[in-house]
Amino acid sequence: MLRNQYLKEWARIVSYHLPHLSLPEVTGLATWSFGMVMTGSSSITRVSQFISRLNQEKSNTVRQRLKEWYQDANTKKGEKRSELDVTECFAPLLKWILSMWHSEEKWLPLGIDTTNIGQNFTVLSLHVLYRGCAIPVAWKIVKGTEKGSWKPHWHKLFQSLKDAIPPDWQVIVLADRGLYADWLFSDICALNWHPFLRINHQGTFQIRGEKEWRVLDTVVPATGMSWSGFVTCFKTHPLNCTLLARWDEGYQAPWLIVTDLEPELGDILWYSLRIGIECGYRDIKSDGWQWHKTRLTDPNRAQRLWLAIAVATLWTLTVGSDINQHPLSSFTDQLPSHHLPNKPTTVQETVRQISGFLQGLLTIVADLLNGKGICLNGLFPFPPPVSSSITFNSS
């Protein structure tokens, strides 16, 4: 039983947005995520110690309840044993985000990437990119030493979200060079989403209508140049696509992006949003939930704990969003100063001393101490970034 009024209020919010969960599953998820936000940690010891004081229970009782929440059914006691299927939460979690997405444009950037916890875990995750941060919405955790292809895992993650986004939304999926694969491009297109995948400059391409194959590192041969057009990339595994290229001052190599969008409909500067997933991993680890210190060793348990991490992150970012900054503030306020040498002129840069994530953490605690209760402000994304003028290479 939840005794604290704020914890009960949070459980009602979680239950409303994840209605398929049973009462014990909702209670466990709400307790875990609430405890994470209050303690700034995903440690079962810290969370259980805090909740026991808040809920006036013995710490061992709370610890056992939290532990059973992420355990497999065959490790639990009793006859009516069940386990939480995290994959069934991915679509409702994304719908929860969209229900608070306040934007005139039906445009959603998603990022995919991997992160490791030493040799213990490898996490394959898909995130909503939001104001220099990222909210996990689908993930697969495997042993860090596990061999085999990641293709089936990515395929299942995409399929788990196929009906979560309305068909009239434009969805952009960004990934760095290490994840590029032709099947990944196809999987994204099959959902009527748009791949925005960076590729290495090794290899060749052929401009549509021409017979000559060119080397990719000649697309933009010097800094300050940009190019876009219909091409076929790679002779061995050819990909018919649009190629976007740009080389800014201060970079050792250009950005080369493949997408299915028409050349005039895709802006290469959208790729700058991908930095949000790196900041998101930092929030999950050192800046927020300290997950890099986890003592879990079982991937299934870790996957369930990531659901609490995702819900806690969502709550934090909805509170950390300053609606007074929207839409004139620049999304670049959380990026390294060198990340975009040629910044767009359509937005105005502001100075933020702390990230939206940390701002949310502090605000939640202050609001509850002041008796304001739980309030989710909503999500107020910045408009898609727009490239500044740059020289085009027509060769």
N, C-alpha and C positions, 0 to 999 in steps of 0.2 A: 504494500500500500504506500502511495506517495502522500506525504503529509504536508510538505512545504507548498505554499500556494503558487510560487513561481514555477516550481518543478511540475506541479499538476497542470498549470497553464501551458507550459511548454509541451507536455505530453499530449494535451488536446490538440495543439497545433500540428504536431507530428502525425497524430492519428488521422487528422482531417486530410492531410496531403498524401498519406500512405495508408489508405483505408483497407487495403487487402491484408494488412498485418494483424495478427492476433493480439489480444490484450497483453500477454506476457512479452511479445516481440516489441510492441510499442513502448511498453514500460522500460524494457531494457535499452532500447534505442534512445529514448528520451533521457534516461538516466545517464547513459554513457556520454551523449553529446552535450548535455547540460553540464556534467562534471568536467568535461574537457574544456569548455569555455570558461568555467569558473576557476579551474586550476592551471590552465595553459599547458595541459599535459594529457597524453593518452595512456599514461601509466595506470594500471589497474590498482596499484597500491595507493597512489595519490587520489584517484577518483573515488575509490571506495571509502577511504578515510574521510574525504570531504563530505560525501553523500551521507555517511553514517552520522556525522554531526548535524548535517542539515535536516535529515529525516528522522533523527533520534532513534537510530538503530545500532546494533552491534556491527562493527566494521567487518567482521568475518562473515556475517549474514549478507551484507551488501556485496562483499567480494565474491562470495559463492554465486549470488544471483547474477552479477555481471559476467562472471566466468561462464556460467551455463548459457548465457545469451549467445556467446559466439562458439560454443562447442558443437561438435557433431552429435547426432541423435544417439549413436551407439556408445557414447561416453557419459550419457546422462543417466540419472536414476529414475525409477518409476516406470509404469506401464505405458503411459501416454507420452512417449518421447517423440520429439520432433526437432527439426533444425531449420534455421532461417535460410531461405533461398535468396541470396543477395541479388541474383540476376533479375528476379521479378520486381526489384525495387528501382532498377535503372530508369525505365520509362516514366514511372510516377515521379521520380526525383527530377528528371528533366522537365516534366510538365509543371512541377512545383516552381521551378525557376522561370519558366515562360509565363506563368500566372502573375509573376511580379516584374516582368520585363517591360519597363515603360519606355517605349521608343516609337517614334513616328514611322520608322523604317522596319519592315519585317526582314531583318538581316541578322544572321546569327553566326558568329565565328566560333568554330570548335578547333581544339588542338589535340593531337595525339603524340605521345612520347613514352619513354620508359625511364624508370629510375630503379636504383639498386640499394639494398641494405647489405653491404658487404657481399659475402657469398651466400647469405641467408635467403634473400628474396630478390626476385625481379618483378617489378610491377609494370604491366602494360595498361595504360590508362587514357581515357578520353575525357576532355575537360571543356566546359564552356569558358571562353576567354572573356574576361570582364575587367576593364579599367586597370590593366597591368597586373591583374590577378587571375586565378583560375579556380573553377569549382568542379571537382570530379563528378562525373555522371555515370561512368561505366568503367570497369577495371577487371583485370585478371591478374592474380598473383601466383607465381610459380616459384619453385625452388631456384635459387641463383645458379645452381650447378646443373639444372635440368637441361637435357639435350632435346633437340627436335625443332620443328618449324613453329614460328609464331603465327603463321597464316590462319590456322583454324581458330585461334584465340581472337584475333582481330575480326575475323568474319563474324563470330558469334557476338562480339561486342557491338558491332554495327547493326546486326540484325535485331538485337535487343532494344534498339532505339528507333526502329524503322517507322513506327506509327506514332511516335511521341511528338513530332513536330508537324504543324499544319502544312499541307502541300503548297500553299501560296507563299511560304517563307523561303528566302534564299539562304542556304546553309553553305558556308565555306569551311573546308576541313584542311588545316595546315599541319605540315609535318616537315621535320628537318631531313637533311640528306641521308642520314643513317637508316631511315625507315622506308625510303623510296622502293617501290616494287610495282610492276605493271598490274599485278592482280589487286594491289591496294587501290590503285587508280580506278580499276574497274568496279571494285566493291563499293566505292564511294559514289560513283556515277549511277550504279544500280539503284541507289536510294533516292535518286534525283537530287543529290547534293553535289557540290562542286569541289573536286580535289584542288588543292593549292600546295603542291609538293615541291620542295626544293631538291635539286639534283646536283651532282658533282659536275665540274666542267670537263672531266675526262669523257671521251666518247664523241660521237658524231651526230649530226642532224642534217635533214634535207628539207629545204623550204618547199612548200607545196607548189607544184607546177614545174619544179626544176629537177634535173637529173643528178646534179652534182651533190656529193656528200661533203659537208664541211665539219671542221673540228669545233666542238662546243666552246672552247676557250677563245674563239675568234668572233663570237656573237657581239660582244662589246669589248673591243681590244684595249680600251683605255678608260680611266676614270672620268666621270662626268658624262657618260654615254648610256643610252638606253635603247632597247629594241623590243618589238613584239610582232608576232606573226604566226600563221598556221604552218606547222612543221610535222615531220616524222622524226622522232628521236630514237637513236640507237639502231644499228643494223641487226644485231643478234636477236633482240626482243623488241621489235619496232613498236612505237607508240605514236598514234596519230593524235595530235593535241595542239594546243596553243602554247607557245613558248614566250615567256616574259623574262627580260634580262635587264639588269641595271647594275652599274658599278659606281658607287659613291666614293668621294674622297675619304681617306682614312681606313679603307677596307683593303685587305690583301687580295681579295677575289670578289667577283661580282655575284649578285644573286641571280640564279637561274631557276625559274619556277615553271612547272608544267601544270596546265589546267585544261578543263573542257570548255571554259567560257570563251566567248568571242574576244579577240584581242582588245577591242574598244570597251568591253564590258568588265574587264578585270584590271584592277590597279595593283601593281607589284608591291606598293607600299602596305597593302593588307598583310603581307607576310611579317611585317614588324610586330603585329599583334602576338605572334607566337612566343615572344619573350615572356608572356603572361604565364605560360605553363611552367617555365623555369622558376618564376617567382612563386607559383602555386606549390611546387615541390618544396621550396624553402619554407613556405608557411606551414606545410604539413610536418616538416622536420624542425629545423632549429628555431624559426621565428614563432611557431605556433604550438603544434601538438607533440613535438619532441618524438616523433615516430621513429626517428633513426636510432633511438635508444631502446626500441622494443625488444622484449625477451621472448616474444612468440617465435616458434619455429615451424608451426603448421600453417601452410598456405591458406587452407580453408578458414581457419580461425582469423587469420590476418585479413582475408577478404571481407569477413563480417565486420571486423573492427573498422575497416575503411568506410563502411556505410556510416558509422557514427562520425568518423572524420569528415565525410562529405557533408553530412547534415550540419555539423558544427561549423564548417567553413561557410556553408550557405547562410546560416544565421548571422555569422560575424560580418560577412560582406554586405548583407542587406542593411545592417545597422551602420556599417562603416561608410556607406555611400552618402556623400554630402550632396543633396539634391540642389543646393544653391549654386554648386559649381557647374551644373549641367545646363546647356551643352557647350559653353564657351571654353571650359577648361580643357587643356590638352591631355590626351591619353598618355603623352610622353612624360608626364610628371613622375612616373615610377620607373622609367627606363634609364639606363646609363646615359650620361650626357653625350657619349660618342655614338650612341646606337643609331641615331638618324641625323647624319650630318646636314642634309637638306630637309629641314622640317617644313611641313605644310603651312601655308599661310592662311588656311581657312579656319584654323583654331587658334586659341590664345593660350599660351603656356602659363601655368600657375605654379606656385611653390608649395609643396606639401612636405612637412617635416617628417611625417611617418606614413606608412602605407595605409591604404583603406582597410586592410585586414587588421592591423594593429589598432587603428582608430576604432574599428568595430569592437574589438575585445575590451578596450578601455571604456567605451561608451556603454556597453551592456552591463558591466559591473557597476559603473556609476549610476546608471538608470535604476538598477535593482536596489542599490543602497539608498537611493533617493525615493524609493517607493513608487516608481513610475510603471513598474510592471514590464512585461515583454512586449516589444513593439518591433515589427519588421517593416522598415521604411520602404522596401522595394528595391529593385535594381534599375539603375538609370545609366545605360551604356552610352559611351561617346559615339558620335557618328563615325562611319568608316573613314579611315585616314585617306587623304587625297594627295597624290604626288605633286610636288612643286615642278616647275618647268625644268627640263633637262634636255641636253642635246640627244637627238635620235640618230642612230647609226643605220643608214639605209642600205649598206652594202650587204 
